[in-house]
Amino acid sequence: MKKIFIYIITCFSVGSAVSSFLCGCTDMGGDGVDSVEWSGSVNPQAKSFHNPVWEPSLAAGTVFKGSSGFVAVSSCTEWSKGLPLYCPQLQSNDFVNWKAVNNAFSDNAVPAWGAGGVNSVTIDFCKTFSGEKYWMFYTLKGTEGIGVASSKSLAQGPYTDMQTEGKSLSLKTKGVPRNPFFFSFSTNFYLCYTTDGGTYIQKLRLKKGHIPTCLGNPVLIAGPEFDDVAIFRMSADKVYLFGTVGSEIRYARANNVTGSYAGKDGVALTAGGKGEALIKAGKDFVSVENPMRAFVNSKHTHVFLAYNATQADKPVMASGFARKPMFLQPMELDEKGWIKGTFTPAKCWASPKYE
């Protein structure tokens, strides 16, 4: 009888342990309400991942895919009090599990044309360009203009600053540019940036050892409501713009990279259009912002967007710097190419994994 009792207790314990691997916390409706989702008899880590994918912070940072994996770079910060980091970097092989590596700038190569630290940064891999393969565009706190740095062969740098005159690009827009987003499409290179008058896109010419030059005139692609935009090309005629609007992220679509971008109502973002709601702030995480970059998985079933959100009860780190973890949102497209549903950041299991 004693052996039978022990057997029953053991089975109950094992059953409880197994069941804990069969369900995960997920926001199924995008309304911030967690539910229990049955995911079969497989460890959730095999097909799911846990948000946020990086803590404590990747404030005003960027994500890009290098020649051998993913790299994320933060603006200047202090993850530990008294230990300043000049654009710390993370590396990942799967877009989900990240580890900290070196700083983007070595101690003797930090930008010297301004007294403030880097407060926004963007990098992309220009695989079709000979010479410097990785190009960084950034802004410095308290300084006008967009700086440029590059790395010849390594995504993790170190990056060499190319700034000499205080303003890197001869931009033809009014107002101070902020929140740059750099990306390459084949042999074409573009820079997006926001001013008080709206967000512009500018085509660039890259030349080894030189600050990039602007080609043609900048094109307005979004009104002043949108900030901190990221561009994602799903196909030749399906291009998406993600942007911060207030405390949420919204998106719009276009047939080509220079626009015009519009929501389902067809109203261009340059004509007062608001696009479509995508990721909204909730009770636990507020200030949803900084869409970093999006990638599509190998099966072309989901688009994955990296972004920042602020934990409501823990907005700063012990160092006094902003605490903005990095989240990853899988998104499915409908038959017309629009993203299904809206989402709310949460500390939770999410699926599917990026593959």
N, C-alpha and C positions, 0 to 999 in steps of 0.2 A: 504494500500500500504506500509506503514511504517513497519507493522508487517511482510509482505512478504519479504521485504528487509532484515530485521533482521534475518529472518529464513534462507534466502539464505547465508548470511554471516556466520551464526552459522554452517550450514552444511559444508560450505567450510573449516572452521576452524577445525571442528571435523575430516573431511576427511583428512586434512593435518596432523593432529596429529596421526590418525590411520596409515596413509601411512608411517610415520616415524618409526613405529614399524614393518613394513612388509619387510624391506630390511636392509641389513647390508653390511659393507665393507668386502670384502673377496678377497683373492688371489687365484683365481680358477686355474690358470695354473702354479702356482709355480714360476712365473717370476717377482713377485713384483709389477705387475700391478693390481691395485684395480678395481673391477667392482661391479655393483649393482646386488645383487642376491635376487630374489623373494623367500620369505620363508613362504608364506601363511599368514593367518590372526591370527597369534599367536605372542605374544611378543617374540622377539629374545632370551631373557634371559631364556625362557623355554627350548629351545633345543640348544642354542648356548652359547658361552662364549667369553669374550673379552681378547685379548692378549695385553700386557703381563699380566700374571696372578698375578705377584707380582712386585711391584716397591717400593723402588728405586733399590735394589740390592740383589742378592743372589750369590755373586761372589764365584767361586770355591766351590760351595755347593753341596748338595746331597738331594735326595728325596727317601723316603722309605715308605712302608706300614706297620703300626704297628698292634696291636691286635684290635684297635678301631679307625681306620682312618689313614690319611696320615700325615707325618711329613717331613718338609724341614729344613735343617740346613745349615747355611752360614759359610764361613770361618770368621776369625776375621775382623771386620769392624766398621765403625761409620756412621750410618744412619743420625745422627745429630752431628754437629761439637762439639767436646769436650766430647762426651758421648760414650766411647769405649764399644763395645759389643764383648764378648768372645763366638763366635759361637752362634749367635741368632737363635731362632727356630720359625717356623711357623707351624700351625696346620690346617687341612682341613678335612671335611667329604666327599668331592666330587671331590678332585683333582683340583678344579677350584677356589673356594673361600677360601682365606687364611687369617689367623689372626696371629699376632705376639704374642708369649708367652714368656717363660723364655729363658735364655741362657743355652746351653748344659752343660757348666761347671759352678759350683758355684764359688764364689770369692776365696774360700780357697782350691779349687781342680783343678785349672788350671795347665796344664803341666809345670813342673818346670825344666825339663832337657835341655831346650833351652831358650835363651833370646827372640827369635822372636815369634810372634803370629802364630796361625794355619793358613796356607795358602792353604790347601786342606783337604777335609774331606769326609768320606764315612761311612755309617751306614746301617746295615740290621737287620731284625728281625729273629732270629733263633728260631722259634717256636718249633722245635723238640728237642732243647737242654735244659737240665735241669740246673738250676743255672742262670747265667746271660743270659737274653733273648736278649738284644740289644748290639751289638758289634760295636765299632767305631775304624776306622783306620785313621790316620791323619799324616800330615807332618808339621814341624815348619820352618818358614822362617829362613834361615841362618844356618840350622842344617841338617846333613845327617841322614837318617834312617826314619823308619815309626813307629809312636807311636800307642799305643793301649789303649782304654778306654772302659768301659762297664757300663751298667745299668741293675739292677736285674729284674725290673718289668715294668718300665715306659719308653715308647718311648721318652718322653720329658726329661728323666733324673731326676736329674742331673747325669752326667757320672763321674765315678771314674777312674782316670788315673792309668794305670798299669805299666807305664814306670819306670825303675830303673837304666838302664845302658846307656842310650843315643841312643841305637838302639834296637828296639823291636824284630825284626825278624832276624834270621841268614840266610839271603838270599844268594843264591849261584850264583848270577849274577854279572857281572862286571858293574861298574858305579853306580851312585847315583839314588836310586829309587824315583819316584815322582808320583803324581796324582793317589793314590790308589783307587781301586774300589772293594768293598767287597760285596759278594752275597752268598746266600745259596740255594741249590737245595736239598730239602728233608733233608736228614741227612748228606749231603756233603757240605763243606764250602770252598770257593775259594777267593783268593785275586789276582786281576790284578794290575800291576803297570808298569810304563814306565821308561826306562833308555835311554841313548843316543844310545844304540844299538838296541832298539826296545821294544815292550810291551810283558810282560810275564804273565803267569797265574800259580799260585801256590796253591796246595791243602793244607788245614790247618787242624790241630786237635785243637779243643777248649777244654779247661779244666777250670772249675770254679776256679777263683782266681789266674790263671796263665796266663802268656803271651802265646798266641798260638804258636804251634810248626809246622814246615813245614813237609809235608809228600812227600817223593820222591823228584825229581828234578823239578825246574820250567820249563815250556814249553813256547817256543817263539811262539806267535800267530800273531804278526804283526811287520812289519819293522819299521825303525826309522821315517818314514813319519807320522805314526799314533801316536797320543798322547791322553791321557785323555779318555780312552775307557770305555764303559759300555756294559755289556752283558745282553741279553734278550732271554729267552727260550720260544718260542711259543708252542712247543710240544717236545716230546722225541727226535725227529730227526730233529728239525728245530730250530737252535740257531742263533741269530743275534749279530754281534759286531758293535757298533756305536763308531766312534772315531773322534777326531778333526784333521783335515789335513789343515794346513795353517789357512785360515779364514772361513772354511766351515766344515760341518759335513758330513762324508761319512759312508758307511756301507758295510758289507760283511756277508756271511752266511756260516754255517758249519752244519754237521750232529751230532756233539757232542760238549760239552763245551770246550774241549781242542783243537778244530780245526781239520783239517786246514780250515781257513776262506778264502773265495774267492768271487769275484764278478761274474757277468754273464759270463765273459770270462773264468772262471775256473782257473785263475792264483792266487795262494795263496798269501796272504798279506806278508808272509815270503819270497816270491820269487819275490818280486817287484810288486805284484798286487796292484792296486789302489782302488779296490772296486767300489762302485757305489755312485755318488753324491746324497745327500739327502736334506740338508738345506744349501743354499748359502747366502752369504752376499749381501745386497742390498745397495741402496743409503742412506736410512734412518737408517738402522741398520747394523753395521759392526762387525767384530770379532765374528762371530758365533762360539761357542765353548762349551765345557763341557757338553756333553750328560750325564745327571744325572742318569736317570733310565727310563725304559719303562714298561708300563702295557697294557694289553689287556682288552677291555670292556667285559661286561657280555655276550653280543651276539656274541663275537668273530668276529666282523666286522671291528674293527679298533684297531690299536696299537697307544698308546699315549706316546710321548717322551718329557720329560722336558729337557730344555737346557738354556744356557745363550746367550745373544747378547748384543752388546754395541750400544747405540744411538749415531749416528755420531756427532751430535751437542751438546751432553751432556755426554762426556765420564767419567767424575768424579763428585762426589758429593761435596757439599760445604766443607765437612770435608777433602777433598783431596783423599779419598779412591775411588777405581774404582766403577763406577756405571754400574752394569751388571744385568738388570732385568731378571726375569725368564719367559720363554715362554713355551707354551704347544702346541705340534703339533700332531693333529690327522692324522693317516696314514692308508690307505687302501691297502690290499695285493691283488695281482692278483692271478689267478688260479695256478700259479707256485710258489707262495710264495714270490715274489719280491714286493717291495713297489711301488705303482703307483705314478709316477711323482716326481718332486722336488719342494722345497718350499723356500720361502723367508720370514723372519720375518717382521711383520708390526703391527702397532697399529691398530687393526681391530677386527671385529667379526669373529669368527671361529666356525665351527660345524663339527661333532656333539659334544655334551657334553660327558664327560666320565660317563658311567653308568655301 
